[in-house]
Amino acid sequence: MLEKTNLTLSVSEKQFNKQMKSLEEQLQSVQQKALSLKIPVLIVFEGWSAAGKGTIISKVLHPLDPRHFNVISTRRMSEDVLYRPFLWQYAKNTPQEGKITIFDKSWHRMILPEGKSTRKFSELEKERFYYDINAFENQLVDSGMLIIKFFLHISKDEQKKRFLALEKDKDTKWRVNETDWEQNKEYEKYQLRFSRMLESSDFEASRWTIVEADDKNHATIKVYKTLISRIENEISRRAQAAPKQELNETSDNGSKVENILGKVNLVNKTVEKDEYKKRLEELQHKISYLGYKLYSKRRSVVIAYEGWDAAGKGGNIKRLTQMLDPRGYEVVPIAGPTREELAHHYLWRFWKQMPKDGHLSIFDRSWYGRVMVERIEGFCSREEWSRAYKEINDMEFHLNNHGVIIFKFWLHIDKDEQLARFTSRQNDPLKQFKITEEDWRNRDKWDKYELAVNELLQKTSSSYAPWHIIESNDKKFARLKTLEIVTTELEKQLK
Amino acid sequence: MLEKTNLTLSVSEKQFNKQMKSLEEQLQSVQQKALSLKIPVLIVFEGWSAAGKGTIISKVLHPLDPRHFNVISTRRMSEDVLYRPFLWQYAKNTPQEGKITIFDKSWHRMILPEGKSTRKFSELEKERFYYDINAFENQLVDSGMLIIKFFLHISKDEQKKRFLALEKDKDTKWRVNETDWEQNKEYEKYQLRFSRMLESSDFEASRWTIVEADDKNHATIKVYKTLISRIENEISRRAQAAPKQELNETSDNGSKVENILGKVNLVNKTVEKDEYKKRLEELQHKISYLGYKLYSKRRSVVIAYEGWDAAGKGGNIKRLTQMLDPRGYEVVPIAGPTREELAHHYLWRFWKQMPKDGHLSIFDRSWYGRVMVERIEGFCSREEWSRAYKEINDMEFHLNNHGVIIFKFWLHIDKDEQLARFTSRQNDPLKQFKITEEDWRNRDKWDKYELAVNELLQKTSSSYAPWHIIESNDKKFARLKTLEIVTTELEKQLK
């Protein structure tokens, strides 16, 4: 993509000054429109060393309202970032509705040619990066985000000239290092690699714009014009788009959904009290030890708990964590989304909570709410929840690629058992607050939930993130089974 | 406080096992009650090296619901923490309603005797630490938080015994270092210092409990009993407390409030266009340079913008930030609080946004909302907003002690000018979205706001965080004045 670029394009100072005033006004005006239409805009800058990213970003910001943009610079790698799946720092910084986020360098760094010192990735790893990047961008675009990607291209001579100029000044000397010079010396090789990267991440939904940047005036104007036209296009696309689908369409053709829950045998899944106490102690001892091993091997764990109301999630989680070092895990209770969360991609609030390497995050309810409660209550459109299965699989795939060990538990009880538990809660003054009108309303929708759960079990069970159905009519049995699954798998993975 | 402690207290294993079961049940039950009453509980553990903090915390957690507690361990100091006012990491981790937060070491570390290697603070600095800590704890207690502080006390012999045992085992050897041994060798000196620390931070609202910890059984039981009785007391205190004051009481006896705004002269505060452009460029150039200087000197800046609706905050902020390196500042727009924010102390959401050393945080509206909109609209009680002046002064004092440079701007226009701007916004299709029904409603309350603003200007102007009234009928004049104040002060501070 780069070889045929005409790098001699330039704009005179006079022309530049003449055009910029109007361009700044236009950009300001489209920002206002995007804000009022609540369009989230994500802008990416990549390019050669010394191609002028910093300068151009400053120029782009100039007319913008600083309350509605932010700039994410990913140059410095903190522990927080290094110890997490590579998309984490980007996913948690994606813009909310109406905001503009500019990434100075981006997730493409994983597939960019880096200096000699950088760790080399295998072909398989690289393929996975491409898959992750594609899935990530698609997901954002599907949710209504506008992604605009720029690659700033300069010639070998121009780059050399700029390096020398930087080195000459003692204040900027530090900005040029060996890796930079390597890029210049082996310019042709790097150009080929950049091209390959650009081609393979030039997705239909989020194309690259190559910016000829030997001449800064030309580059600035091209960036401005691209931004203005892309945002304007998005504004008119929205104006023409069919009105959003009815949100309350919740029924589904369940014919193709296998009745997985119906086949679960809940009978005789019990354990005696003495046996329970003994096994529990053994397993808790084991998991406590495995917790330290996770830390020393810098592996992380994500556990998602789902299940019927009153299935015993709280007690189950407690037995799992009781002997773990409290500095090593976090329990994340998931309630309805806040206003800020609603203004982001629905996975955003889960991304933020993903554990650092060496730690466990335990979710009490999870991202599966999208295809259960949100689907059933009509909190999202059919299109949105239908898309969610793939989005969820992609996120879990990405976590797994980073080495995260994933467990997903469905705590299963039957309808009679739930009724018995609801009634007993209502009669116990200490537990009354645990049961609300909403629980009873959800109970009335048992069949709808059953269908939704069957569908998600079918569509999101994968080799890297399988579902485990935990028979929970006997809470003790359920706790032991969960602990056994976790300890067995961790022992295997941490061998 | 420590010298007279009886460290021979002990509990036999048999007695211990007999009591613990019932204590665990009681603790679990008071946690549930505290949760349903939405009481936030903050527990602090301090003590001698090897006094057994870790073990006791684990034991306390044992019966608790892991979805409703978290443990904050402040042993490792990251850049994030080191480059911020010392209360920052604690303030942003205070529990929300119904949750329990346990601090394994706390803000008292600033006044604890530390090893030889630690930086020594001057008497004045120490006095400020005490003031900050007192103010911080009082603030939390006033907002309804229960603070329970434990100091684990062991004897010289016991400590030595434990150090030797730790050193004997190769897995735990690393846990004892020179500083620890120093504590043991100079035990008496340290005991005196600990005592002094405890006495001077034994506030009425948040007393210390000294736990005799030579015998672990005794220590555990004492911690349990204290927790149970303190939480129970809080529960019955709430039950007996008078019902919360009417929230809609907003009128105030304004007789003692000086009419500061009334004396502001808005006439002739204007600037010519050419003069404006020239000055603006100079000042922006200057502030851009000062931004880098802030970074290199690791000083941080907090700027709070307040002012009448349509006074021009957005445009003013834009001129201030336009030439700053976007990686060095953040603009924080403040809207109504989210559900999560409402469940915390009202300053919590601002604490979270305080800048790292070397950076600027610019707040578009701020913590002063408490004594303006929240007061006027009855979103908080009279008692709450009356208390807020001191709370705000204390927070700003603390920031200043850390070296944060604070600016507070009131952008002032008169009522006619506001009407003209509202009308012009309404007639401009591009700006219509900026004006809402609420703006008109607020305008009707002009006099109430005027009173509230006069009062806050009077009560929260301090030498370390003065208010600046910016005459803003002419926006250009206002922008220059703001920039001049900021650049002049920064030049002075960064000399």
Boltz contact constraints between the chains, C-beta under 6 A:
constraints:
  - contact:
      token1: [A, 32]
      token2: [B, 430]
      max_distance: 6.0
  - contact:
      token1: [A, 36]
      token2: [B, 433]
      max_distance: 6.0
  - contact:
      token1: [A, 61]
      token2: [B, 326]
      max_distance: 6.0
  - contact:
      token1: [A, 62]
      token2: [B, 322]
      max_distance: 6.0
  - contact:
      token1: [A, 65]
      token2: [B, 314]
      max_distance: 6.0
  - contact:
      token1: [A, 66]
      token2: [B, 317]
      max_distance: 6.0
  - contact:
      token1: [A, 66]
      token2: [B, 318]
      max_distance: 6.0
  - contact:
      token1: [A, 66]
      token2: [B, 321]
      max_distance: 6.0
  - contact:
      token1: [A, 66]
      token2: [B, 331]
      max_distance: 6.0
  - contact:
      token1: [A, 67]
      token2: [B, 331]
      max_distance: 6.0
  - contact:
      token1: [A, 67]
      token2: [B, 333]
      max_distance: 6.0
  - contact:
      token1: [A, 67]
      token2: [B, 364]
      max_distance: 6.0
  - contact:
      token1: [A, 71]
      token2: [B, 326]
      max_distance: 6.0
  - contact:
      token1: [A, 73]
      token2: [B, 327]
      max_distance: 6.0
  - contact:
      token1: [A, 314]
      token2: [B, 65]
      max_distance: 6.0
  - contact:
      token1: [A, 317]
      token2: [B, 66]
      max_distance: 6.0
  - contact:
      token1: [A, 318]
      token2: [B, 66]
      max_distance: 6.0
  - contact:
      token1: [A, 321]
      token2: [B, 66]
      max_distance: 6.0
  - contact:
      token1: [A, 326]
      token2: [B, 61]
      max_distance: 6.0
  - contact:
      token1: [A, 326]
      token2: [B, 71]
      max_distance: 6.0
  - contact:
      token1: [A, 327]
      token2: [B, 73]
      max_distance: 6.0
  - contact:
      token1: [A, 331]
      token2: [B, 66]
      max_distance: 6.0
  - contact:
      token1: [A, 331]
      token2: [B, 67]
      max_distance: 6.0
  - contact:
      token1: [A, 333]
      token2: [B, 67]
      max_distance: 6.0
  - contact:
      token1: [A, 338]
      token2: [B, 338]
      max_distance: 6.0
  - contact:
      token1: [A, 338]
      token2: [B, 339]
      max_distance: 6.0
  - contact:
      token1: [A, 338]
      token2: [B, 340]
      max_distance: 6.0
  - contact:
      token1: [A, 339]
      token2: [B, 338]
      max_distance: 6.0
  - contact:
      token1: [A, 340]
      token2: [B, 338]
      max_distance: 6.0
  - contact:
      token1: [A, 364]
      token2: [B, 67]
      max_distance: 6.0
  - contact:
      token1: [A, 430]
      token2: [B, 32]
      max_distance: 6.0
  - contact:
      token1: [A, 433]
      token2: [B, 36]
      max_distance: 6.0
